[in-house]
Amino acid sequence: TVGVGCEGQLGDLRAMVGLDGGTPHEGPFLDYQGMVAPHLCETTVLTQEEREEHVEDFFFRTVHLGTECWAFAALSRLSVARRDALCGRWRNAAAHLRTVARVLEYLGSHVMMLSSMCLSDYLPLKVEIEGTSGAGSLQVKELRRALSAMLAPLSHAAIAQCPRAGPGASSTEHKPLLPSKGSFRKSKRSLRVLIADTDASDDGFGPAPPGGAAGGEEAFWALLRVYSEPEASPELHTYAKALEGAESALLGRFFHSHYVLACGVIGSAARGTMNREVGGLRATFGVPVFPILDQVRSRLGQHTDLRLGANKGKILKHLESTPPPAAAD
């Protein structure tokens, strides 16, 4: 085996907390000084004269910096996933999305570590970090837009596979009542009001392929067919489910945990790092990333409830009417 190069430092650290120094490594070592350059790392830390010391300053900064790093990793993976989706590599793209979901789920637990801090230590540090982290983080603000950009390839592919889906189709099987047109516009308008939109860049989240918008009636009908007949488009359905997982992790785990943390630490009526009331953070997880997928699922559920209304309560009634098995002798 090859040593990392900091085994001696780790042994010293173990001794400081009362553990044995461990078994010395006798094999070759990596060039720790050349790879890590600790003398350069030291220049990134403010001197005692340059900063005001706080009891939990290092912990506070580490959690926030870790959030930035993981958010950057998620954005990078989303960029790769979008390129795969645009090339029709749906399963690869879905795998990347599942990785993004795991990162975001972890971040939900990661930020909650700050709830262990003493309020008297937390509040002065919150002032120092104002506008640069939390709701003000550039990485975090980009997550919603980057994830929402993942829908366009699916919509265009679904339309291409089912161009006549909708009111003009010959079959009546795929003609559920479409929500009113205003509901689509309202969802988009809510997103614009509640979530700050940013311009697309050349990082893999650029303009969607030609052929119309990612939402609207045509996309609704096409996506409805993807959900109602998953065996007809298994790769698109797999990708759609991966989008759902990433959306759930972003809203239900990361953004919701951020709101719970802020309420639990500084209170819902207080102002966070962007000088906005903490209660306003509800908008970050209360608005779906993919409104059209939400409407597709709702419509499919309504259609199924009507079609199978006679089966309501059937499972429980069957269990209640089935006699228990005879006891073994």
C-alpha positions as a LaTeX table, in Angstrom:
\begin{tabular}{lrrr}
\hline
Residue & $x$ (\AA) & $y$ (\AA) & $z$ (\AA) \\
\hline
Thr1 & 0.00 & 0.00 & 0.00 \\
Val2 & 0.96 & 3.65 & $-0.49$ \\
Gly3 & 0.85 & 6.10 & 2.40 \\
Val4 & $-0.98$ & 9.40 & 2.08 \\
Gly5 & 1.93 & 11.32 & 3.54 \\
Cys6 & 0.26 & 12.68 & 6.67 \\
Glu7 & 0.35 & 9.51 & 8.78 \\
Gly8 & 2.64 & 11.18 & 11.30 \\
Gln9 & 0.20 & 14.05 & 11.78 \\
Leu10 & $-2.68$ & 11.62 & 12.19 \\
Gly11 & $-0.69$ & 9.74 & 14.83 \\
Asp12 & $-0.10$ & 12.97 & 16.73 \\
Leu13 & $-3.80$ & 13.78 & 16.54 \\
Arg14 & $-4.75$ & 10.35 & 17.89 \\
Ala15 & $-2.34$ & 10.81 & 20.77 \\
Met16 & $-3.88$ & 14.20 & 21.59 \\
Val17 & $-7.31$ & 12.61 & 22.15 \\
Gly18 & $-5.94$ & 9.67 & 24.15 \\
Leu19 & $-5.72$ & 7.02 & 21.43 \\
Asp20 & $-2.70$ & 4.96 & 20.50 \\
Gly21 & $-0.58$ & 6.26 & 17.66 \\
Gly22 & $-1.56$ & 3.41 & 15.31 \\
Thr23 & 0.71 & 1.14 & 13.29 \\
Pro24 & 3.50 & 3.07 & 11.52 \\
His25 & 3.37 & 2.85 & 7.73 \\
Glu26 & 6.57 & 1.41 & 6.29 \\
Gly27 & 5.78 & 1.52 & 2.56 \\
Pro28 & 6.16 & 4.33 & 0.02 \\
Phe29 & 4.41 & 7.68 & 0.59 \\
Leu30 & 2.75 & 10.21 & $-1.65$ \\
Asp31 & 4.43 & 13.60 & $-1.89$ \\
Tyr32 & 2.18 & 15.31 & 0.64 \\
Gln33 & 4.11 & 18.58 & 0.59 \\
Gly34 & 3.99 & 18.81 & $-3.19$ \\
Met35 & 0.32 & 17.74 & $-3.59$ \\
Val36 & $-1.28$ & 19.62 & $-0.69$ \\
Ala37 & 1.20 & 22.53 & $-0.39$ \\
Pro38 & 0.34 & 23.24 & 3.28 \\
His39 & 2.34 & 26.47 & 3.17 \\
Leu40 & $-0.13$ & 27.79 & 0.58 \\
Cys41 & $-3.11$ & 26.53 & 2.56 \\
Glu42 & $-1.94$ & 28.53 & 5.55 \\
Thr43 & $-2.14$ & 31.75 & 3.52 \\
Thr44 & $-5.91$ & 31.26 & 3.05 \\
Val45 & $-6.53$ & 31.46 & 6.80 \\
Leu46 & $-6.85$ & 34.90 & 8.32 \\
Thr47 & $-4.39$ & 35.81 & 11.04 \\
Gln48 & $-5.46$ & 36.54 & 14.60 \\
Glu49 & $-5.25$ & 40.28 & 13.90 \\
Glu50 & $-7.34$ & 40.01 & 10.75 \\
Arg51 & $-10.37$ & 38.31 & 12.20 \\
Glu52 & $-12.53$ & 38.33 & 15.28 \\
Glu53 & $-12.30$ & 34.92 & 16.96 \\
His54 & $-15.49$ & 33.03 & 17.82 \\
Val55 & $-15.80$ & 29.84 & 19.80 \\
Glu56 & $-17.38$ & 27.85 & 16.94 \\
Asp57 & $-16.05$ & 29.90 & 14.02 \\
Phe58 & $-14.26$ & 26.99 & 12.33 \\
Phe59 & $-17.29$ & 24.68 & 12.59 \\
Phe60 & $-19.63$ & 27.34 & 11.20 \\
Arg61 & $-17.39$ & 28.14 & 8.24 \\
Thr62 & $-16.70$ & 24.47 & 7.52 \\
Val63 & $-20.39$ & 23.55 & 7.29 \\
His64 & $-21.10$ & 26.46 & 4.95 \\
Leu65 & $-18.05$ & 25.80 & 2.82 \\
Gly66 & $-18.98$ & 22.12 & 2.62 \\
Thr67 & $-22.44$ & 23.10 & 1.41 \\
Glu68 & $-20.90$ & 25.22 & $-1.35$ \\
Cys69 & $-18.61$ & 22.40 & $-2.43$ \\
Trp70 & $-21.36$ & 19.78 & $-2.56$ \\
Ala71 & $-23.68$ & 22.17 & $-4.42$ \\
Phe72 & $-20.90$ & 22.76 & $-6.96$ \\
Ala73 & $-20.52$ & 18.98 & $-7.38$ \\
Ala74 & $-24.29$ & 18.61 & $-7.91$ \\
Leu75 & $-24.30$ & 21.37 & $-10.53$ \\
Ser76 & $-21.39$ & 19.75 & $-12.34$ \\
Arg77 & $-23.18$ & 16.39 & $-12.41$ \\
Leu78 & $-26.38$ & 18.06 & $-13.66$ \\
Ser79 & $-24.42$ & 19.57 & $-16.53$ \\
Val80 & $-23.14$ & 16.13 & $-17.52$ \\
Ala81 & $-26.63$ & 14.65 & $-17.16$ \\
Arg82 & $-28.10$ & 17.30 & $-19.47$ \\
Arg83 & $-25.51$ & 16.62 & $-22.14$ \\
Asp84 & $-26.31$ & 12.90 & $-21.96$ \\
Ala85 & $-30.04$ & 13.63 & $-22.18$ \\
Leu86 & $-29.59$ & 15.88 & $-25.21$ \\
Cys87 & $-27.69$ & 13.01 & $-26.90$ \\
Gly88 & $-30.44$ & 10.50 & $-26.07$ \\
Arg89 & $-28.42$ & 8.62 & $-23.44$ \\
Trp90 & $-31.36$ & 8.54 & $-21.05$ \\
Arg91 & $-30.18$ & 5.83 & $-18.68$ \\
Asn92 & $-26.81$ & 7.53 & $-18.22$ \\
Ala93 & $-28.55$ & 10.83 & $-17.58$ \\
Ala94 & $-30.90$ & 9.17 & $-15.08$ \\
Ala95 & $-27.92$ & 7.68 & $-13.24$ \\
His96 & $-26.35$ & 11.13 & $-12.93$ \\
Leu97 & $-29.64$ & 12.52 & $-11.64$ \\
Arg98 & $-29.82$ & 9.83 & $-8.99$ \\
Thr99 & $-26.32$ & 10.81 & $-7.86$ \\
Val100 & $-27.46$ & 14.44 & $-7.66$ \\
Ala101 & $-30.43$ & 13.34 & $-5.56$ \\
Arg102 & $-28.13$ & 11.54 & $-3.11$ \\
Val103 & $-25.95$ & 14.65 & $-2.80$ \\
Leu104 & $-28.98$ & 16.85 & $-2.11$ \\
Glu105 & $-30.37$ & 14.37 & 0.41 \\
Tyr106 & $-27.05$ & 14.43 & 2.22 \\
Leu107 & $-27.03$ & 18.23 & 2.20 \\
Gly108 & $-30.35$ & 18.18 & 4.04 \\
Ser109 & $-28.61$ & 16.45 & 6.95 \\
His110 & $-25.39$ & 18.40 & 6.47 \\
Val111 & $-26.90$ & 21.85 & 7.07 \\
Met112 & $-28.79$ & 20.60 & 10.13 \\
Met113 & $-25.46$ & 20.20 & 11.93 \\
Leu114 & $-25.60$ & 23.95 & 12.52 \\
Ser115 & $-28.59$ & 23.42 & 14.83 \\
Ser116 & $-26.13$ & 22.11 & 17.44 \\
Met117 & $-24.47$ & 25.54 & 17.78 \\
Cys118 & $-25.05$ & 27.87 & 20.69 \\
Leu119 & $-27.16$ & 30.81 & 19.61 \\
Ser120 & $-24.71$ & 33.26 & 21.17 \\
Asp121 & $-22.01$ & 31.89 & 18.84 \\
Tyr122 & $-24.25$ & 31.52 & 15.78 \\
Leu123 & $-25.73$ & 35.02 & 15.57 \\
Pro124 & $-22.47$ & 37.02 & 15.31 \\
Leu125 & $-21.24$ & 34.63 & 12.62 \\
Lys126 & $-24.52$ & 34.94 & 10.70 \\
Val127 & $-23.90$ & 38.68 & 10.47 \\
Glu128 & $-20.40$ & 38.15 & 9.08 \\
Ile129 & $-21.55$ & 35.74 & 6.39 \\
Glu130 & $-24.54$ & 37.84 & 5.27 \\
Gly131 & $-25.16$ & 37.85 & 1.53 \\
Thr132 & $-22.64$ & 35.14 & 0.72 \\
Ser133 & $-24.16$ & 31.88 & 1.93 \\
Gly134 & $-27.49$ & 30.29 & 2.71 \\
Ala135 & $-30.11$ & 31.91 & 0.48 \\
Gly136 & $-27.41$ & 34.20 & $-0.89$ \\
Ser137 & $-25.15$ & 31.41 & $-2.13$ \\
Leu138 & $-24.61$ & 31.52 & $-5.89$ \\
Gln139 & $-24.30$ & 27.73 & $-6.01$ \\
Val140 & $-27.51$ & 27.14 & $-4.08$ \\
Lys141 & $-29.49$ & 29.71 & $-6.08$ \\
Glu142 & $-28.41$ & 27.98 & $-9.29$ \\
Leu143 & $-29.64$ & 24.52 & $-8.24$ \\
Arg144 & $-33.31$ & 25.08 & $-9.06$ \\
Arg145 & $-32.66$ & 26.61 & $-12.46$ \\
Ala146 & $-30.13$ & 23.94 & $-13.38$ \\
Leu147 & $-32.51$ & 21.14 & $-12.39$ \\
Ser148 & $-35.48$ & 22.71 & $-14.18$ \\
Ala149 & $-33.39$ & 22.80 & $-17.38$ \\
Met150 & $-33.35$ & 18.99 & $-17.31$ \\
Leu151 & $-37.02$ & 18.82 & $-18.33$ \\
Ala152 & $-36.70$ & 20.23 & $-21.86$ \\
Pro153 & $-34.89$ & 17.20 & $-23.38$ \\
Leu154 & $-37.57$ & 14.88 & $-21.96$ \\
Ser155 & $-40.43$ & 17.00 & $-23.27$ \\
His156 & $-38.99$ & 17.21 & $-26.78$ \\
Ala157 & $-38.21$ & 13.50 & $-26.91$ \\
Ala158 & $-41.70$ & 12.62 & $-25.66$ \\
Ile159 & $-43.30$ & 14.87 & $-28.27$ \\
Ala160 & $-41.15$ & 13.34 & $-31.00$ \\
Gln161 & $-42.26$ & 9.83 & $-30.00$ \\
Cys162 & $-45.90$ & 10.81 & $-29.62$ \\
Pro163 & $-46.50$ & 13.71 & $-32.02$ \\
Arg164 & $-50.26$ & 13.22 & $-32.22$ \\
Ala165 & $-50.91$ & 12.83 & $-28.50$ \\
Gly166 & $-53.64$ & 15.08 & $-27.28$ \\
Pro167 & $-56.99$ & 16.35 & $-28.51$ \\
Gly168 & $-56.07$ & 15.70 & $-32.14$ \\
Ala169 & $-55.22$ & 12.05 & $-31.64$ \\
Ser170 & $-57.44$ & 9.39 & $-33.13$ \\
Ser171 & $-57.49$ & 7.26 & $-30.00$ \\
Thr172 & $-59.73$ & 8.29 & $-27.11$ \\
Glu173 & $-57.55$ & 6.50 & $-24.60$ \\
His174 & $-55.17$ & 9.45 & $-24.28$ \\
Lys175 & $-57.73$ & 12.24 & $-24.04$ \\
Pro176 & $-57.99$ & 13.15 & $-20.36$ \\
Leu177 & $-59.27$ & 16.61 & $-19.61$ \\
Leu178 & $-56.38$ & 19.05 & $-19.73$ \\
Pro179 & $-56.09$ & 21.58 & $-16.89$ \\
Ser180 & $-57.06$ & 25.07 & $-17.89$ \\
Lys181 & $-54.46$ & 26.95 & $-19.92$ \\
Gly182 & $-54.21$ & 29.58 & $-17.24$ \\
Ser183 & $-52.88$ & 27.02 & $-14.77$ \\
Phe184 & $-49.72$ & 26.59 & $-16.84$ \\
Arg185 & $-49.15$ & 30.32 & $-17.04$ \\
Lys186 & $-49.88$ & 30.72 & $-13.33$ \\
Ser187 & $-47.29$ & 28.09 & $-12.40$ \\
Lys188 & $-44.65$ & 29.78 & $-14.53$ \\
Arg189 & $-45.54$ & 33.20 & $-13.16$ \\
Ser190 & $-45.26$ & 31.91 & $-9.58$ \\
Leu191 & $-41.84$ & 30.54 & $-10.31$ \\
Arg192 & $-40.71$ & 33.89 & $-11.70$ \\
Val193 & $-42.01$ & 35.76 & $-8.66$ \\
Leu194 & $-40.85$ & 33.39 & $-5.94$ \\
Ile195 & $-37.58$ & 32.12 & $-7.36$ \\
Ala196 & $-34.98$ & 34.47 & $-8.84$ \\
Asp197 & $-34.28$ & 33.43 & $-12.42$ \\
Thr198 & $-30.81$ & 33.61 & $-13.91$ \\
Asp199 & $-29.63$ & 33.71 & $-17.51$ \\
Ala200 & $-28.54$ & 30.49 & $-19.22$ \\
Ser201 & $-24.83$ & 30.07 & $-19.81$ \\
Asp202 & $-22.57$ & 27.76 & $-21.76$ \\
Asp203 & $-22.20$ & 25.29 & $-18.87$ \\
Gly204 & $-24.54$ & 22.64 & $-20.27$ \\
Phe205 & $-27.72$ & 24.48 & $-19.27$ \\
Gly206 & $-28.05$ & 26.53 & $-22.44$ \\
Pro207 & $-31.10$ & 26.89 & $-24.70$ \\
Ala208 & $-33.34$ & 23.90 & $-25.21$ \\
Pro209 & $-33.38$ & 22.07 & $-28.54$ \\
Pro210 & $-35.60$ & 23.60 & $-31.23$ \\
Gly211 & $-39.16$ & 22.52 & $-31.54$ \\
Gly212 & $-41.18$ & 24.54 & $-29.06$ \\
Ala213 & $-41.24$ & 25.13 & $-25.34$ \\
Ala214 & $-40.66$ & 22.46 & $-22.74$ \\
Gly215 & $-44.16$ & 22.99 & $-21.30$ \\
Gly216 & $-47.61$ & 23.52 & $-22.78$ \\
Glu217 & $-50.38$ & 21.32 & $-24.12$ \\
Glu218 & $-48.35$ & 19.27 & $-26.56$ \\
Ala219 & $-45.77$ & 18.42 & $-23.93$ \\
Phe220 & $-48.52$ & 17.65 & $-21.41$ \\
Trp221 & $-50.13$ & 15.05 & $-23.66$ \\
Ala222 & $-46.80$ & 13.51 & $-24.58$ \\
Leu223 & $-45.62$ & 13.27 & $-20.99$ \\
Leu224 & $-48.98$ & 11.87 & $-19.94$ \\
Arg225 & $-48.41$ & 9.00 & $-22.34$ \\
Val226 & $-44.90$ & 8.42 & $-20.96$ \\
Tyr227 & $-46.41$ & 8.04 & $-17.49$ \\
Ser228 & $-49.49$ & 6.05 & $-18.49$ \\
Glu229 & $-47.58$ & 3.64 & $-20.76$ \\
Pro230 & $-44.09$ & 3.27 & $-19.25$ \\
Glu231 & $-43.45$ & 0.10 & $-21.25$ \\
Ala232 & $-43.79$ & 2.06 & $-24.51$ \\
Ser233 & $-40.95$ & 4.44 & $-23.59$ \\
Pro234 & $-39.02$ & 2.77 & $-20.77$ \\
Glu235 & $-35.93$ & 4.97 & $-21.04$ \\
Leu236 & $-37.95$ & 8.19 & $-20.97$ \\
His237 & $-39.96$ & 6.89 & $-18.03$ \\
Thr238 & $-36.76$ & 6.01 & $-16.15$ \\
Tyr239 & $-35.45$ & 9.51 & $-16.80$ \\
Ala240 & $-38.73$ & 11.09 & $-15.67$ \\
Lys241 & $-38.62$ & 9.15 & $-12.41$ \\
Ala242 & $-35.02$ & 10.29 & $-11.88$ \\
Leu243 & $-36.18$ & 13.88 & $-12.34$ \\
Glu244 & $-38.80$ & 13.31 & $-9.66$ \\
Gly245 & $-36.19$ & 11.92 & $-7.29$ \\
Ala246 & $-33.88$ & 14.90 & $-7.78$ \\
Glu247 & $-36.78$ & 17.33 & $-7.34$ \\
Ser248 & $-37.88$ & 15.60 & $-4.15$ \\
Ala249 & $-34.34$ & 15.70 & $-2.76$ \\
Leu250 & $-33.91$ & 19.39 & $-3.59$ \\
Leu251 & $-37.25$ & 20.56 & $-2.23$ \\
Gly252 & $-38.10$ & 18.02 & 0.45 \\
Arg253 & $-34.65$ & 17.43 & 1.87 \\
Phe254 & $-32.29$ & 20.33 & 1.19 \\
Phe255 & $-34.51$ & 23.41 & 0.92 \\
His256 & $-36.96$ & 22.21 & 3.58 \\
Ser257 & $-34.10$ & 21.39 & 5.96 \\
His258 & $-32.67$ & 24.86 & 5.36 \\
Tyr259 & $-36.02$ & 26.37 & 6.35 \\
Val260 & $-36.35$ & 24.13 & 9.43 \\
Leu261 & $-32.79$ & 25.02 & 10.45 \\
Ala262 & $-33.41$ & 28.74 & 10.14 \\
Cys263 & $-36.68$ & 28.55 & 12.09 \\
Gly264 & $-35.13$ & 26.41 & 14.80 \\
Val265 & $-32.01$ & 28.54 & 15.22 \\
Ile266 & $-32.98$ & 32.16 & 14.65 \\
Gly267 & $-36.81$ & 31.99 & 14.50 \\
Ser268 & $-39.34$ & 32.29 & 11.67 \\
Ala269 & $-39.78$ & 36.07 & 12.11 \\
Ala270 & $-36.05$ & 36.80 & 12.05 \\
Arg271 & $-34.06$ & 37.82 & 9.00 \\
Gly272 & $-31.59$ & 35.47 & 7.38 \\
Thr273 & $-28.33$ & 36.02 & 5.54 \\
Met274 & $-30.09$ & 37.86 & 2.70 \\
Asn275 & $-31.86$ & 40.23 & 5.14 \\
Arg276 & $-35.19$ & 38.58 & 4.33 \\
Glu277 & $-37.64$ & 37.03 & 6.75 \\
Val278 & $-37.01$ & 33.35 & 7.34 \\
Gly279 & $-40.68$ & 32.65 & 6.63 \\
Gly280 & $-40.01$ & 33.56 & 3.01 \\
Leu281 & $-37.89$ & 30.43 & 2.66 \\
Arg282 & $-41.12$ & 28.43 & 2.40 \\
Ala283 & $-41.28$ & 29.50 & $-1.23$ \\
Thr284 & $-38.06$ & 27.63 & $-1.99$ \\
Phe285 & $-39.63$ & 24.24 & $-1.30$ \\
Gly286 & $-43.32$ & 25.06 & $-1.77$ \\
Val287 & $-43.14$ & 25.55 & $-5.56$ \\
Pro288 & $-42.47$ & 22.46 & $-7.71$ \\
Val289 & $-39.43$ & 22.46 & $-9.98$ \\
Phe290 & $-41.46$ & 20.71 & $-12.71$ \\
Pro291 & $-45.06$ & 22.04 & $-12.57$ \\
Ile292 & $-46.06$ & 20.16 & $-15.72$ \\
Leu293 & $-44.99$ & 16.81 & $-14.25$ \\
Asp294 & $-47.02$ & 17.63 & $-11.15$ \\
Gln295 & $-50.08$ & 18.25 & $-13.34$ \\
Val296 & $-49.46$ & 15.07 & $-15.33$ \\
Arg297 & $-49.38$ & 12.98 & $-12.17$ \\
Ser298 & $-52.47$ & 14.72 & $-10.81$ \\
Arg299 & $-54.43$ & 14.15 & $-14.01$ \\
Leu300 & $-53.40$ & 10.52 & $-14.24$ \\
Gly301 & $-54.42$ & 9.98 & $-10.63$ \\
Gln302 & $-57.82$ & 11.59 & $-11.20$ \\
His303 & $-58.39$ & 9.48 & $-14.30$ \\
Thr304 & $-57.47$ & 6.30 & $-12.40$ \\
Asp305 & $-59.74$ & 7.17 & $-9.46$ \\
Leu306 & $-62.70$ & 7.57 & $-11.82$ \\
Arg307 & $-61.94$ & 4.46 & $-13.83$ \\
Leu308 & $-61.42$ & 2.20 & $-10.80$ \\
Gly309 & $-63.88$ & 3.78 & $-8.40$ \\
Ala310 & $-65.59$ & 0.43 & $-7.84$ \\
Asn311 & $-62.42$ & $-0.96$ & $-6.29$ \\
Lys312 & $-62.23$ & 1.54 & $-3.42$ \\
Gly313 & $-61.46$ & $-0.24$ & $-0.14$ \\
Lys314 & $-61.21$ & $-3.60$ & $-1.88$ \\
Ile315 & $-57.90$ & $-4.65$ & $-0.31$ \\
Leu316 & $-59.01$ & $-3.97$ & 3.26 \\
Lys317 & $-62.40$ & $-5.61$ & 2.71 \\
His318 & $-60.65$ & $-8.68$ & 1.32 \\
Leu319 & $-58.37$ & $-8.88$ & 4.36 \\
Glu320 & $-61.30$ & $-8.50$ & 6.75 \\
Ser321 & $-63.32$ & $-11.19$ & 4.99 \\
Thr322 & $-60.47$ & $-13.70$ & 4.80 \\
Pro323 & $-60.50$ & $-16.09$ & 7.77 \\
Pro324 & $-57.24$ & $-16.43$ & 9.69 \\
Pro325 & $-55.16$ & $-19.51$ & 8.92 \\
Ala326 & $-55.72$ & $-22.51$ & 11.14 \\
Ala327 & $-53.25$ & $-22.89$ & 13.97 \\
Ala328 & $-50.71$ & $-25.64$ & 13.51 \\
Asp329 & $-51.08$ & $-28.64$ & 15.79 \\
\hline
\end{tabular}
